Amino acid sequence: MLTVLLSVLGALIGVVLITSLGVSPNTAVIGALVAMVIGRVPLRVLRGMRSPHRQNLVQSAVSGSTFAAANSLMTPIAVPFALGRTDLVWPMLGGAVIGLAVDSWVLYRVFDSRLLPASNAWPAGIAAAETIKAGDSGGRKAAVLGVSALVGLVGAAFKLPTSAAGVAFLGNIWALLMFGVGLLVAQYAPTVLHTDLSAAHVPHGLMIGAGLVALGQAIRLMRGGRGKRPDARGSGAGAEDAGADGAPAAPGAGAAGLPEPTVGTGRLRRGLLEGMGLFLVGALVVALTGGLMGGMAPAALVGWVALAGVAAVAHQLIVGLAAMHSGWFPAFAVTLIVLIVGLFLHIPTVPLALLVGYTASTGPAFADLGYDFKAGWLLRRDAVPWQPFELDGRRQQYIAQLLGFGVALVVVAVAWHSFFTDGRVPPVSKVYVTTITTGLDPDVMRTLLLWAIPGALIQLIGGSSRQLGVLLATGLLVATPQAGWMVLGALAVRYGYVRWRRRGARDAAERRRSDEEADNELSLVGAGLVAGSSLNDLGQLTKAL
């Protein structure tokens, strides 16, 4: 009952903010904080909420309902509405539900594989786990978390992207370095180069090239090809010595000190192939319920279904990989790339709108579930026996997320009509429809193909463990003012602090212990900054209302 009530709250917050301000807040940390407070209420019936694992389940459901309602359901169904085809809203909602369900199923199947290791960053997951652990243990950890959260809240209130600094203390240092460079270039290109890179579609071209290479790297891992061992957070001061995320390796750790993946290559392959098949089925359902069969030739219909299935898989993987390394996911930008490809292929208006809506339903839930699984993985890693407890806990989290998704569906089904008729349509959906109706400049495709080349090369150089090309394009597309300075400044502090902590270390073992302690302390600071920024996002609800 508690999970359902908080999920309703999360879904309402997501719907209000996405339709009014175009943002969806990170409610994972908020859910964790609320669950902790409830666990401290002196009532016998609520005493069980003091368990960090129950708090993790509530947090998973709340964040799932928020992202599902805002990104995976409300945004897709707004596309046909903004196009003036209100008769297609319900078919699009059905397709979005399928996309959301398949999205989460695939992540559940392939999380903690060589493609998406639990030992990698997933920064929002670290923030949620550290918040829960600090509330459970109290003392110095809770104090550090509280002070950091206050700094994050005050900074965000003054329009500073403090969550970007927090993520820089949590994520992969190489990926975040490239992300920060992209943010800075996007911020200063209009004044220094007198060029709006986004308007010129340069970041989109980079993302196309990097995304294609990232898909190739994913296929190589799926087929069992050899790849680099993931370097977890990639601490610049000796990542070769540190354990994953600066914490002791879980039972079953490999020689490199990183936990062995719980998902083998066979299950990874089956999970992605199952996802591809289910996405194709979902695309066929959208085509049939959306009336495309009567308006398209059989060959064109088959091509549309195939393109929709491939676009859904590509979208979820690119968004998931970016989220895993940086805590930011370029869902809007990658969907816009799919739209541009559709325009280049001269797909008619209505089929293109349904393609865009179906693609937009994938990705955010994939990333959000990864964050939640990461939080649970960190909270469960000291259990004995570890692997059975971890796998069962992950299954319970998946069930909690499904509950959150169900709540989100009910909220969206009830609320969409009153919101849309009141003119409260998600801004990103309006951008999609405007692009569809205005068409494609012939020079755009030439620019995309030209810039796809360096994007592909950068992605190849970084390899699958760092995703440099995808993160550079993400930074250029996100383009949040001052976020680049926040990311690079926090990375410099992180590097300097780790170096300072290991100044007296005499051998590799002491360096490893020093790096683990430094990473643990910085994780707590980063979690606090993210939590404070999330509280400020929640405060925007009054502005939206």
TISELO-565857 format. One record per residue (C-alpha): residue number from 1; chain; residue in one letter; x, y, z. Coordinates in Angstrom, 2 decimals. Last residue first. Layout:
# TISELO-565857
NUM,A,a,X,Y,Z
...
***
This chain:
# TISELO-565857
545,A,l,1.14,24.07,-10.65
544,A,a,4.42,24.12,-12.56
543,A,k,6.00,26.62,-10.16
542,A,t,4.82,24.58,-7.17
541,A,l,6.29,21.44,-8.77
540,A,q,9.61,23.25,-9.18
539,A,g,10.36,22.26,-5.58
538,A,l,10.72,18.68,-6.75
537,A,d,13.56,19.80,-8.97
536,A,n,15.11,21.52,-5.94
535,A,l,14.87,18.28,-3.97
534,A,s,16.56,16.49,-6.88
533,A,s,19.42,19.01,-6.80
532,A,g,19.91,18.34,-3.09
531,A,a,19.90,14.58,-3.64
530,A,v,22.42,14.85,-6.48
529,A,l,24.74,16.96,-4.32
528,A,g,24.35,14.53,-1.41
527,A,a,25.12,11.51,-3.57
526,A,g,28.26,13.21,-4.88
525,A,v,29.46,13.93,-1.35
524,A,l,28.81,10.32,-0.31
523,A,s,30.55,8.99,-3.39
522,A,l,33.52,11.26,-2.62
521,A,e,33.98,9.56,0.76
520,A,n,33.74,6.07,-0.72
519,A,d,36.10,6.98,-3.55
518,A,a,38.70,8.30,-1.10
517,A,e,38.45,5.20,1.10
516,A,e,38.80,2.87,-1.90
515,A,d,41.74,4.88,-3.26
514,A,s,43.56,4.67,0.09
513,A,r,42.96,0.91,0.34
512,A,r,44.31,0.40,-3.19
511,A,r,47.30,2.63,-2.57
510,A,e,48.07,0.67,0.61
509,A,a,47.95,-2.63,-1.32
508,A,a,50.07,-1.23,-4.18
507,A,d,52.92,-0.17,-1.88
506,A,r,54.18,2.73,0.24
505,A,a,51.12,4.93,0.58
504,A,g,51.85,8.30,2.19
503,A,r,50.51,10.52,-0.61
502,A,r,47.53,8.21,-1.29
501,A,r,44.92,10.63,0.07
500,A,w,46.38,13.59,-1.83
499,A,r,46.20,11.73,-5.14
498,A,v,42.58,10.76,-4.51
497,A,y,41.76,14.34,-3.53
496,A,g,43.45,15.80,-6.61
495,A,y,41.64,13.51,-9.04
494,A,r,38.26,14.15,-7.40
493,A,v,38.80,17.89,-7.25
492,A,a,39.74,17.91,-10.94
491,A,l,36.71,15.77,-11.79
490,A,a,34.50,18.15,-9.80
489,A,g,35.83,21.11,-11.79
488,A,l,35.36,19.28,-15.09
487,A,v,31.73,18.40,-14.31
486,A,m,30.75,21.77,-12.84
485,A,w,32.52,23.68,-15.59
484,A,g,30.65,21.66,-18.20
483,A,a,27.34,22.15,-16.39
482,A,q,27.71,25.95,-16.64
481,A,p,24.82,26.20,-19.14
480,A,t,23.18,22.84,-19.99
479,A,a,24.17,21.80,-23.52
478,A,v,22.41,18.42,-23.42
477,A,l,23.18,17.79,-27.10
476,A,l,26.89,18.65,-27.01
475,A,g,27.34,16.70,-23.78
474,A,t,25.53,13.68,-25.21
473,A,a,27.64,13.81,-28.38
472,A,l,30.81,13.65,-26.28
471,A,l,29.26,10.87,-24.19
470,A,v,28.39,8.71,-27.20
469,A,g,31.86,9.18,-28.68
468,A,l,33.66,8.40,-25.42
467,A,q,31.70,5.23,-24.64
466,A,r,34.24,4.16,-21.95
465,A,s,34.02,0.36,-21.69
464,A,s,32.92,-0.18,-25.30
463,A,g,36.08,1.28,-26.78
462,A,g,37.45,4.81,-26.41
461,A,i,39.20,4.81,-29.80
460,A,l,36.21,3.29,-31.60
459,A,q,33.81,5.86,-30.12
458,A,i,36.13,8.69,-31.17
457,A,l,36.31,7.28,-34.70
456,A,a,32.53,6.86,-35.01
455,A,g,31.87,10.42,-33.90
454,A,p,34.61,11.68,-36.22
453,A,i,32.80,10.01,-39.18
452,A,a,29.21,10.85,-38.15
451,A,w,30.08,14.51,-38.61
450,A,l,30.05,14.23,-42.41
449,A,l,26.97,11.97,-42.55
448,A,l,24.94,14.34,-40.38
447,A,t,26.06,17.39,-42.32
446,A,r,25.07,15.81,-45.64
445,A,m,21.72,14.82,-44.15
444,A,v,21.10,18.39,-43.03
443,A,d,21.91,19.92,-46.43
442,A,p,18.68,18.54,-47.92
441,A,d,16.63,20.53,-45.34
440,A,l,14.08,18.19,-43.79
439,A,g,10.36,18.73,-43.27
438,A,t,8.37,21.49,-41.58
437,A,t,5.56,19.18,-40.40
436,A,i,7.74,16.49,-38.86
435,A,t,10.10,18.99,-37.22
434,A,t,7.18,20.87,-35.67
433,A,v,5.69,17.57,-34.46
432,A,y,8.93,16.50,-32.77
431,A,v,9.43,19.93,-31.18
430,A,k,5.86,19.87,-29.81
429,A,s,6.57,16.47,-28.27
428,A,v,9.67,17.93,-26.60
427,A,p,7.55,20.69,-25.03
426,A,p,5.24,18.18,-23.27
425,A,v,1.63,19.28,-23.91
424,A,r,-0.19,21.40,-21.33
423,A,g,-2.65,23.19,-23.61
422,A,d,-5.67,22.62,-21.34
421,A,t,-6.89,20.01,-23.83
420,A,f,-3.62,18.19,-23.28
419,A,f,-3.79,18.13,-19.47
418,A,s,-7.47,17.18,-19.26
417,A,h,-7.06,14.41,-21.82
416,A,w,-3.84,12.98,-20.38
415,A,a,-5.03,12.56,-16.78
414,A,v,-6.93,9.26,-16.55
413,A,a,-4.81,7.16,-18.90
412,A,v,-1.66,8.84,-17.55
411,A,v,-2.50,8.02,-13.91
410,A,v,-3.50,4.43,-14.73
409,A,l,-0.35,3.82,-16.76
408,A,a,1.86,5.32,-14.04
407,A,v,0.34,3.00,-11.42
406,A,g,1.08,0.01,-13.62
405,A,f,4.65,1.22,-14.20
404,A,g,5.19,1.56,-10.43
403,A,l,3.98,-2.01,-9.91
402,A,l,6.31,-3.14,-12.68
401,A,q,9.12,-1.34,-10.87
400,A,a,8.37,-3.24,-7.67
399,A,i,8.41,-6.53,-9.61
398,A,y,11.81,-5.62,-11.08
397,A,q,13.07,-4.77,-7.60
396,A,q,11.94,-8.17,-6.34
395,A,r,13.82,-9.86,-9.19
394,A,r,16.98,-7.88,-8.35
393,A,g,16.66,-8.97,-4.72
392,A,d,16.39,-12.59,-5.83
391,A,l,19.49,-12.29,-7.99
390,A,e,21.50,-10.53,-5.28
389,A,f,20.49,-12.97,-2.52
388,A,p,21.35,-15.96,-4.70
387,A,q,24.71,-14.34,-5.64
386,A,w,25.86,-13.24,-2.20
385,A,p,25.63,-16.21,0.13
384,A,v,26.25,-14.27,2.31
383,A,a,25.18,-10.66,1.83
382,A,d,27.78,-7.85,1.70
381,A,r,26.84,-6.84,-1.86
380,A,r,23.16,-6.29,-1.15
379,A,l,23.08,-2.50,-0.75
378,A,l,25.45,-1.92,-3.67
377,A,w,23.49,-4.23,-5.98
376,A,g,20.22,-2.61,-4.87
375,A,a,21.48,0.84,-5.87
374,A,k,22.78,-0.52,-9.18
373,A,f,19.44,-2.20,-9.87
372,A,d,17.73,1.15,-9.28
371,A,y,20.04,3.01,-11.67
370,A,g,19.61,0.31,-14.31
369,A,l,15.83,0.54,-13.91
368,A,d,16.09,4.24,-14.65
367,A,a,18.17,3.70,-17.78
366,A,f,15.79,1.19,-19.35
365,A,a,12.79,3.27,-18.20
364,A,p,14.29,6.25,-20.04
363,A,g,15.17,4.27,-23.21
362,A,t,11.96,3.27,-24.95
361,A,s,8.68,5.19,-25.25
360,A,a,10.38,7.76,-27.51
359,A,t,10.79,5.12,-30.24
358,A,y,7.05,4.42,-30.31
357,A,g,6.22,8.13,-30.43
356,A,v,8.70,8.79,-33.25
355,A,l,7.43,5.86,-35.32
354,A,l,3.82,6.92,-34.72
353,A,a,4.62,10.44,-35.93
352,A,l,6.43,9.02,-38.97
351,A,p,3.47,6.80,-39.86
350,A,v,1.21,9.90,-39.67
349,A,t,3.44,12.23,-41.70
348,A,p,4.52,9.96,-44.54
347,A,i,7.99,8.35,-44.47
346,A,h,10.25,10.17,-46.95
345,A,l,13.37,8.09,-46.09
344,A,f,15.21,11.32,-45.18
343,A,l,12.26,12.32,-43.01
342,A,g,12.45,8.99,-41.18
341,A,v,16.19,9.44,-40.64
340,A,i,15.46,12.88,-39.18
339,A,l,12.85,11.39,-36.82
338,A,v,15.28,8.69,-35.67
337,A,i,17.81,11.44,-34.95
336,A,l,15.16,13.34,-32.98
335,A,t,14.58,10.21,-30.89
334,A,v,18.33,10.16,-30.15
333,A,a,18.23,13.81,-29.11
332,A,f,15.20,13.50,-26.83
331,A,a,16.56,10.41,-25.07
330,A,p,20.01,11.93,-24.42
329,A,f,20.61,10.22,-21.03
328,A,w,22.54,11.73,-18.14
327,A,g,23.99,9.69,-15.25
326,A,s,27.38,9.73,-17.01
325,A,h,28.56,6.16,-17.58
324,A,m,25.42,4.06,-17.19
323,A,a,23.16,6.83,-18.49
322,A,a,25.10,7.09,-21.76
321,A,l,25.03,3.30,-22.19
320,A,g,21.30,3.13,-21.46
319,A,v,20.38,5.94,-23.88
318,A,i,22.42,4.31,-26.66
317,A,l,21.02,0.86,-25.87
316,A,q,17.38,1.94,-25.55
315,A,h,17.43,3.99,-28.75
314,A,a,19.16,1.32,-30.83
313,A,v,16.62,-1.31,-29.75
312,A,a,13.65,0.98,-30.45
311,A,a,15.11,2.13,-33.79
310,A,v,15.59,-1.49,-34.90
309,A,g,11.97,-2.37,-34.10
308,A,a,10.59,0.80,-35.71
307,A,l,12.69,0.28,-38.85
306,A,a,11.48,-3.31,-39.21
305,A,v,7.83,-2.29,-38.72
304,A,w,8.17,0.53,-41.25
303,A,g,9.87,-1.73,-43.79
302,A,v,7.09,-4.30,-43.48
301,A,l,4.52,-1.55,-43.96
300,A,a,6.35,-0.20,-47.01
299,A,a,6.40,-3.67,-48.59
298,A,p,2.68,-4.15,-47.89
297,A,a,1.76,-0.72,-49.35
296,A,m,0.72,1.85,-46.78
295,A,g,-2.58,3.55,-45.94
294,A,g,-4.83,0.61,-45.02
293,A,m,-2.21,-1.18,-42.95
292,A,l,-1.22,2.06,-41.21
291,A,g,-4.48,2.25,-39.27
290,A,g,-2.92,3.06,-35.91
289,A,t,-4.16,-0.19,-34.37
288,A,l,-2.38,-2.26,-37.03
287,A,a,0.85,-0.26,-37.19
286,A,v,1.05,0.08,-33.41
285,A,v,0.56,-3.69,-33.02
284,A,l,3.25,-4.35,-35.64
283,A,a,5.66,-2.06,-33.79
282,A,g,4.99,-3.97,-30.58
281,A,v,5.70,-7.28,-32.31
280,A,l,8.95,-5.84,-33.67
279,A,f,9.88,-4.64,-30.18
278,A,l,9.19,-8.14,-28.86
277,A,g,11.53,-9.72,-31.41
276,A,m,14.32,-7.23,-30.72
275,A,g,13.93,-7.66,-26.98
274,A,e,14.11,-11.44,-27.28
273,A,l,17.29,-11.03,-29.34
272,A,l,18.77,-8.71,-26.71
271,A,g,17.90,-11.05,-23.85
270,A,r,19.03,-14.18,-25.69
269,A,r,22.46,-12.72,-26.43
268,A,l,22.92,-11.45,-22.88
267,A,r,21.73,-14.81,-21.54
266,A,g,24.37,-16.61,-23.60
265,A,t,27.13,-14.08,-22.78
264,A,g,26.71,-14.61,-19.05
263,A,v,24.70,-12.59,-16.57
262,A,t,25.95,-12.53,-12.95
261,A,p,29.04,-10.57,-14.00
260,A,e,32.21,-11.39,-11.99
259,A,p,32.86,-8.76,-9.35
258,A,l,35.86,-6.51,-10.00
257,A,g,39.15,-7.04,-8.17
256,A,a,41.06,-7.63,-11.42
255,A,a,41.37,-11.32,-10.63
254,A,g,37.65,-11.81,-10.55
253,A,a,35.29,-11.28,-7.68
252,A,g,33.03,-14.17,-6.72
251,A,p,32.02,-12.58,-3.45
250,A,a,31.62,-8.83,-3.86
249,A,a,34.61,-6.61,-4.34
248,A,p,35.23,-4.09,-1.61
247,A,a,34.06,-0.60,-2.53
246,A,g,35.74,2.14,-4.58
245,A,d,33.07,2.05,-7.24
244,A,a,34.42,-1.28,-8.43
243,A,g,37.68,-2.01,-6.69
242,A,a,40.66,0.24,-7.14
241,A,d,44.16,-0.72,-8.30
240,A,e,43.91,-0.29,-12.05
239,A,a,41.83,2.80,-11.56
238,A,g,44.93,4.49,-10.22
237,A,a,44.49,8.16,-9.72
236,A,g,42.18,8.93,-12.62
235,A,s,39.41,6.88,-11.08
234,A,g,37.75,4.92,-13.87
233,A,r,34.42,4.54,-12.12
232,A,a,34.16,0.91,-13.18
231,A,d,37.02,0.09,-15.57
230,A,p,35.01,-2.41,-17.59
229,A,r,37.30,-5.23,-18.77
228,A,k,38.12,-4.51,-22.36
227,A,g,36.46,-6.68,-24.98
226,A,r,36.74,-10.18,-26.36
225,A,g,33.87,-11.31,-28.54
224,A,g,31.10,-13.38,-27.01
223,A,r,28.48,-12.76,-29.68
222,A,m,26.67,-10.30,-27.43
221,A,l,29.96,-8.47,-26.80
220,A,r,30.43,-8.03,-30.55
219,A,i,26.80,-7.00,-30.96
218,A,a,27.25,-4.35,-28.28
217,A,q,30.39,-3.06,-29.98
216,A,g,28.49,-2.80,-33.26
215,A,l,25.71,-0.92,-31.51
214,A,a,28.27,1.45,-30.01
213,A,v,29.78,1.95,-33.50
212,A,l,26.37,2.92,-34.86
211,A,g,25.76,5.20,-31.89
210,A,a,29.10,6.98,-32.25
209,A,g,28.41,7.75,-35.91
208,A,i,24.80,8.80,-35.32
207,A,m,25.72,10.70,-32.16
206,A,l,28.37,12.73,-33.98
205,A,g,25.84,13.62,-36.66
204,A,h,23.32,14.70,-34.05
203,A,p,25.94,16.81,-32.30
202,A,v,26.65,18.65,-35.61
201,A,h,22.97,19.26,-36.39
200,A,a,23.62,22.91,-37.45
199,A,a,20.98,24.06,-34.96
198,A,s,22.77,22.01,-32.30
197,A,l,26.15,23.48,-33.18
196,A,d,24.96,27.07,-32.95
195,A,t,27.92,28.79,-34.56
194,A,h,29.65,32.09,-33.85
193,A,l,32.83,30.11,-33.06
192,A,v,33.55,31.89,-29.77
191,A,t,30.08,33.18,-28.82
190,A,p,27.85,30.39,-30.21
189,A,a,30.50,27.68,-29.55
188,A,y,30.79,28.57,-25.84
187,A,q,28.10,26.46,-24.23
186,A,a,28.18,23.55,-26.70
185,A,v,31.97,23.32,-26.39
184,A,l,31.72,23.34,-22.60
183,A,l,29.08,20.59,-22.48
182,A,g,31.00,18.42,-24.95
181,A,v,34.19,18.77,-22.91
180,A,g,32.26,17.80,-19.78
179,A,f,30.92,14.65,-21.45
178,A,m,34.42,13.74,-22.64
177,A,l,35.71,14.02,-19.08
176,A,l,32.62,12.19,-17.85
175,A,a,33.40,9.17,-20.03
174,A,w,36.99,9.11,-18.85
173,A,i,36.11,9.58,-15.17
172,A,n,33.40,6.93,-15.06
171,A,g,30.71,8.22,-12.72
170,A,l,30.28,9.08,-9.03
169,A,f,32.12,12.31,-8.19
168,A,a,31.28,13.71,-11.64
167,A,v,27.61,12.87,-10.99
166,A,g,27.61,15.24,-8.04
165,A,a,29.11,18.04,-10.08
164,A,a,26.41,17.57,-12.73
163,A,s,23.76,17.47,-10.00
162,A,t,24.98,20.92,-8.93
161,A,p,23.66,22.44,-12.16
160,A,l,23.75,26.05,-10.87
159,A,k,20.45,27.92,-11.21
158,A,f,20.73,29.70,-7.83
157,A,a,18.22,27.21,-6.35
156,A,a,20.43,24.44,-7.75
155,A,g,23.37,25.73,-5.72
154,A,v,21.28,25.96,-2.55
153,A,l,19.94,22.43,-2.97
152,A,g,23.33,20.92,-3.84
151,A,v,25.01,22.62,-0.89
150,A,l,22.22,21.42,1.41
149,A,a,22.56,17.89,0.00
148,A,s,26.31,17.98,0.64
147,A,v,25.73,19.05,4.25
146,A,g,23.16,16.29,4.77
145,A,l,25.29,13.58,3.14
144,A,v,28.32,14.54,5.21
143,A,a,26.20,14.51,8.39
142,A,a,24.57,11.18,7.53
141,A,k,27.97,9.64,6.95
140,A,r,29.37,11.08,10.19
139,A,g,26.66,9.53,12.37
138,A,g,23.67,7.79,10.79
137,A,s,24.06,4.14,9.75
136,A,d,20.68,3.58,8.07
135,A,g,20.27,7.12,6.74
134,A,a,23.80,7.04,5.32
133,A,k,23.15,3.65,3.73
132,A,i,19.91,4.83,2.10
131,A,t,21.51,7.99,0.71
130,A,e,24.58,6.07,-0.44
129,A,a,22.36,3.64,-2.32
128,A,a,20.33,6.39,-4.01
127,A,a,23.44,8.32,-5.06
126,A,i,25.15,5.15,-6.32
125,A,g,22.09,4.41,-8.42
124,A,a,22.07,7.96,-9.81
123,A,p,25.69,7.41,-10.90
122,A,w,25.23,4.17,-12.93
121,A,a,29.06,3.78,-12.66
120,A,n,30.10,0.36,-13.89
119,A,s,30.34,-2.62,-11.53
118,A,a,26.74,-3.61,-12.36
117,A,p,27.99,-4.37,-15.85
116,A,l,25.93,-3.36,-18.91
115,A,l,27.56,-4.98,-21.97
114,A,r,29.61,-7.57,-20.07
113,A,s,26.45,-8.53,-18.22
112,A,d,25.22,-7.04,-14.94
111,A,f,21.82,-6.05,-16.36
110,A,v,20.91,-8.18,-19.40
109,A,r,17.57,-9.80,-18.55
108,A,y,16.20,-7.05,-16.31
107,A,l,17.26,-4.47,-18.89
106,A,v,15.42,-6.39,-21.61
105,A,w,12.24,-6.66,-19.51
104,A,s,12.30,-2.94,-18.66
103,A,d,12.37,-1.87,-22.32
102,A,v,9.90,-4.58,-23.33
101,A,a,7.31,-3.25,-20.86
100,A,l,7.91,0.40,-21.76
99,A,g,7.71,-0.28,-25.51
98,A,i,4.53,-2.31,-25.03
97,A,v,2.99,0.46,-22.93
96,A,a,4.05,3.00,-25.57
95,A,g,2.32,0.96,-28.27
94,A,g,-0.93,0.90,-26.30
93,A,l,-0.64,4.63,-25.61
92,A,m,-0.11,5.19,-29.35
91,A,p,-3.31,3.28,-30.12
90,A,w,-5.08,5.47,-27.49
89,A,v,-3.71,8.76,-28.84
88,A,l,-4.39,7.93,-32.50
87,A,d,-7.92,9.37,-32.61
86,A,t,-6.52,12.64,-31.25
85,A,r,-4.82,13.19,-34.59
84,A,g,-4.15,16.95,-34.50
83,A,l,-0.38,16.63,-34.78
82,A,a,-0.07,17.75,-31.14
81,A,f,-2.30,14.80,-30.19
80,A,p,-0.26,12.37,-32.35
79,A,v,2.94,13.43,-30.51
78,A,a,1.41,13.80,-27.02
77,A,i,1.01,10.02,-26.78
76,A,p,4.79,9.57,-26.87
75,A,t,5.59,12.20,-24.17
74,A,m,2.97,11.03,-21.66
73,A,l,3.89,7.33,-21.75
72,A,s,7.66,6.63,-21.62
71,A,n,8.99,9.99,-20.50
70,A,a,6.61,11.39,-17.89
69,A,a,4.55,8.45,-16.65
68,A,a,7.31,5.86,-16.96
67,A,f,9.95,8.16,-15.49
66,A,t,7.88,8.93,-12.40
65,A,s,6.43,5.44,-11.91
64,A,g,9.87,3.84,-12.09
63,A,s,11.37,6.34,-9.64
62,A,v,8.63,5.53,-7.13
61,A,a,8.80,1.75,-7.63
60,A,s,12.59,1.57,-7.25
59,A,q,12.59,3.81,-4.15
58,A,v,9.97,1.59,-2.52
57,A,l,12.07,-1.51,-3.24
56,A,n,15.27,0.18,-2.00
55,A,q,13.54,1.24,1.22
54,A,r,12.55,-2.39,1.68
53,A,h,16.20,-3.38,1.24
52,A,p,17.39,-0.67,3.63
51,A,s,15.16,-2.19,6.35
50,A,r,13.73,0.57,8.53
49,A,m,10.50,0.16,6.62
48,A,g,9.70,-2.86,8.78
47,A,r,8.89,-0.55,11.69
46,A,l,5.93,0.93,9.83
45,A,v,3.23,-1.30,11.39
44,A,r,4.72,-0.83,14.86
43,A,l,4.43,2.94,14.71
42,A,p,7.21,5.26,15.87
41,A,v,7.81,6.88,12.44
40,A,r,11.49,6.31,11.61
39,A,g,10.74,3.95,8.72
38,A,i,8.55,6.64,7.17
37,A,v,11.53,9.01,7.12
36,A,m,13.70,6.39,5.41
35,A,a,11.02,5.67,2.79
34,A,v,10.69,9.40,2.06
33,A,l,14.46,9.77,1.63
32,A,a,14.68,6.74,-0.66
31,A,g,11.78,7.98,-2.76
30,A,i,13.45,11.38,-3.11
29,A,v,16.70,9.70,-4.15
28,A,a,14.91,7.74,-6.87
27,A,t,12.73,10.75,-7.75
26,A,n,15.13,12.10,-10.36
25,A,p,12.98,14.84,-11.83
24,A,s,11.33,14.73,-15.27
23,A,v,11.66,17.96,-17.22
22,A,g,9.61,19.69,-19.94
21,A,l,8.49,22.51,-17.66
20,A,s,4.71,22.20,-17.75
19,A,t,3.89,18.86,-19.38
18,A,i,6.96,17.03,-18.09
17,A,l,6.61,18.59,-14.62
16,A,v,2.94,17.75,-14.06
15,A,v,3.14,14.21,-15.45
14,A,g,6.28,13.29,-13.49
13,A,i,4.95,14.70,-10.21
12,A,l,1.68,12.82,-10.71
11,A,a,3.56,9.58,-11.41
10,A,g,5.73,10.00,-8.30
9,A,l,2.71,10.68,-6.06
8,A,v,0.90,7.64,-7.45
7,A,s,4.07,5.61,-6.85
6,A,l,4.16,6.85,-3.25
5,A,l,0.63,5.54,-2.69
4,A,v,1.32,2.23,-4.43
3,A,t,4.53,1.60,-2.49
2,A,l,2.83,2.37,0.83
1,A,m,0.00,0.00,0.00
***
